[in-house]
């Protein structure tokens, strides 16, 4: 019921505000960028697909999918001159989006975010802490992996 209400409100807003649709980026632009304000967009998530990525060495687009319907969607060509390969994965975009970029509250977590190649959320830390490992597993199971980088520094706001 909640999804239907959100959809109805989005349609009403779109008809009154003049939404734009960017089919190349699979985005609905709610408010375009202006000189004094950033663009606001909504990107619908398809639970059958996962984030695509590019293999730079072969210049091949990898289109991961989760379900049979996702396999069909992943089979559609983006461009004729871009080689494309489909890959079945466990976690779709909707699942990965449920995990926050910093899924574990710890002073040693320097950054985090989705890694399309691993099909999981990667948390970068400057130390290996068993407590951090346990908290990540308890909260998110196999969705979160920890990358150890002894030279990692916290991200700073610009």
DAMOLIN-V418949 format. One record per backbone hydrogen bond with DSSP energy under -0.5 kcal/mol. NH is the residue of the N-H (numbers start at 0). CO is the residue of the C=O. E is the energy in kcal/mol with one decimal. If there is no record, write none. Layout:
BEGIN
nh=NH co=CO e=E
nh=NH co=CO e=E
END
This chain:
BEGIN
nh=4 co=0 e=-2.1
nh=5 co=1 e=-2.5
nh=6 co=2 e=-2.4
nh=7 co=3 e=-2.7
nh=8 co=4 e=-2.6
nh=9 co=5 e=-2.4
nh=10 co=6 e=-2.5
nh=11 co=7 e=-2.6
nh=12 co=8 e=-2.6
nh=13 co=9 e=-2.7
nh=14 co=10 e=-2.4
nh=15 co=11 e=-1.6
nh=16 co=12 e=-3.0
nh=17 co=13 e=-1.5
nh=18 co=13 e=-1.3
nh=19 co=28 e=-1.8
nh=21 co=26 e=-3.0
nh=22 co=20 e=-0.8
nh=24 co=21 e=-0.5
nh=25 co=21 e=-0.9
nh=26 co=21 e=-1.9
nh=27 co=41 e=-3.0
nh=28 co=19 e=-2.7
nh=28 co=26 e=-0.6
nh=29 co=27 e=-0.8
nh=29 co=39 e=-1.6
nh=30 co=39 e=-2.1
nh=33 co=36 e=-2.5
nh=36 co=33 e=-0.6
nh=39 co=30 e=-2.7
nh=41 co=27 e=-2.7
nh=43 co=41 e=-0.6
nh=46 co=44 e=-0.6
nh=48 co=45 e=-1.7
nh=49 co=63 e=-1.6
nh=52 co=61 e=-1.8
nh=54 co=59 e=-3.2
nh=55 co=53 e=-0.9
nh=58 co=54 e=-1.5
nh=59 co=54 e=-1.4
nh=60 co=82 e=-3.0
nh=61 co=52 e=-3.3
nh=61 co=59 e=-0.5
nh=62 co=60 e=-0.6
nh=62 co=84 e=-2.8
nh=63 co=61 e=-0.7
nh=64 co=86 e=-2.3
nh=65 co=47 e=-3.0
nh=66 co=47 e=-0.9
nh=70 co=66 e=-1.9
nh=71 co=67 e=-1.7
nh=72 co=68 e=-2.3
nh=73 co=69 e=-3.0
nh=74 co=70 e=-1.0
nh=75 co=72 e=-1.3
nh=81 co=78 e=-1.0
nh=82 co=58 e=-0.6
nh=82 co=80 e=-0.7
nh=84 co=60 e=-2.5
nh=86 co=62 e=-1.4
nh=88 co=64 e=-2.9
nh=91 co=89 e=-0.5
nh=92 co=45 e=-0.5
nh=92 co=48 e=-3.3
nh=95 co=91 e=-2.2
nh=96 co=92 e=-2.4
nh=97 co=93 e=-0.7
nh=97 co=94 e=-0.8
nh=98 co=94 e=-0.5
nh=98 co=95 e=-1.0
nh=102 co=100 e=-0.7
nh=105 co=103 e=-0.9
nh=108 co=105 e=-1.5
nh=109 co=107 e=-0.7
nh=109 co=123 e=-3.1
nh=110 co=123 e=-1.2
nh=112 co=121 e=-1.7
nh=114 co=119 e=-2.8
nh=115 co=113 e=-0.5
nh=118 co=114 e=-1.9
nh=119 co=114 e=-1.2
nh=120 co=142 e=-3.3
nh=121 co=112 e=-3.1
nh=122 co=144 e=-2.6
nh=123 co=110 e=-2.8
nh=124 co=146 e=-2.5
nh=125 co=107 e=-1.3
nh=128 co=126 e=-0.7
nh=132 co=128 e=-2.0
nh=133 co=129 e=-2.4
nh=134 co=130 e=-2.7
nh=135 co=131 e=-2.3
nh=136 co=132 e=-2.1
nh=137 co=133 e=-2.8
nh=138 co=134 e=-2.1
nh=139 co=135 e=-2.7
nh=140 co=136 e=-1.7
nh=142 co=139 e=-1.9
nh=143 co=140 e=-0.8
nh=144 co=120 e=-2.8
nh=146 co=122 e=-3.2
nh=146 co=144 e=-0.5
nh=147 co=145 e=-0.6
nh=148 co=124 e=-3.0
nh=148 co=146 e=-0.6
nh=151 co=148 e=-2.2
nh=154 co=109 e=-1.2
END
